[in-house]
Amino acid sequence: MVKTLIFEDENAKPLIVLMHGDCKVSTKELARQIGCKKVEPCKPEVANRHSGYLVGGTSPFGTKKPMPVYLEKTILDLPLIYINGGRRGFLVGVHPHDILRTLNPKPVEAALKG
């Protein structure tokens, strides 16, 4: 299971982070790796404005606004991932390398267990 999270940088520019479902994002480490001073998760209503999806059903595909996508590097080691398809409870199984091809994400290492 991979979750789609919407963050903003210090200039309020949105970005997508694809993270393992059982991990949190180290915002300090993510900011350092993508060259920002800080990043923080968006409030649900702000995430909805950026993505066009309700929180809990956010998909990285077909977002309202184009946003850069960052992918936890170890996701690429998985044989198959399940990612939100745009509605709560609607999951799509895809090969991680299909995510690379369609979203062109930048791999990062920002996972915190638990």
N, C-alpha and C positions, 0 to 999 in steps of 0.2 A: 504494500500500500504506500503510495506516494501522495503527499498532500501539496496543494498549491496555495502558497501564501503570498499576499500582496504587502509589500513594504514601501516606504518612502525614504529618500535620502534627505540630506540636510536642506536641499533646495525644494523639497516637496515633490520631487520627480518620482513617479511610481516605478516599481520593478517587481518581477515575479521571482519567487524562490521555490524550487521543487525540492522537497525534503522527505526523508523517510518518515513514515507515519508515527514511529515510536521515538522520534528525536525532536529536539528543539533546535532553533537557530541561534548560534552565537552572533549577536549583532555586532559586537566589536570585531570579531574575526572576519565576518562578512564585509564590513565596511573597509577593513584593512585590505582585503583581497581585491575589492572592486575599485579601490582608490577614492573612497568617500571619507568624510570626517565622521559621519554617523548614519546609521540606518535604523529605522524603527517600524514595527508592524503598524499597518493602517487600522484605524477604527473601522468597524463593520460598514458603516454608511459611506465612508471614504473609499474603502476597498470596492464596494458595490459601484460607486461612481466611476472608478478607474476601469474595472473589469466588465461591468454589465451583469455580473453574477451575484447571487445572494451568498453570503458567507455560509460555508458548509456545502456549497455546491459549486465552488469556484473551479473553473477549468483553465488550463493555460492556452487552450485552443479557442480561437474566435473571440478574443477579448475586444471590448468596446474601443479601447485605445491601444496602439502598439506600445509594448513595454519590453525592455531588455529582460531576458530570462536567464536565471542562474540555477544550476543543477548541482546538487550534492554529488561529488565525484563518484562515490561508491555505488550510487544507483546504477551506473553503467555496468557494474559487475553482475547485476541480477539478470536471470534468464528471461523474466517476464515481470512487468509491473502493472499494478492497477492504479488508475488515476481518474480523478473526477471528470465526468463527461458533461457537466454543466447544470446538473440538478442534484439535490441532496439524494443520496442513495443510488445514483446512476454512475456506476464505475465502468471503465473501459480497460480491457487488458491489452497492453501493447509491449512490444519489444523496446528496451531502452534506446537502442540505436535508431529506431523510428522517431523518437523524440529528438535525437540529435539532428536528424535529417529535416524534420518539419519545423522545429522551433529555433534551431541554431543556438542552443544555450551555451553559456560559458560555465565550465566546471569550476566548482569552488569546494573548499573543505571547511565547513562551518558547522558541522553537526555536534550537538551536545546530547548525550544519551539521557533518556528519561524526560 
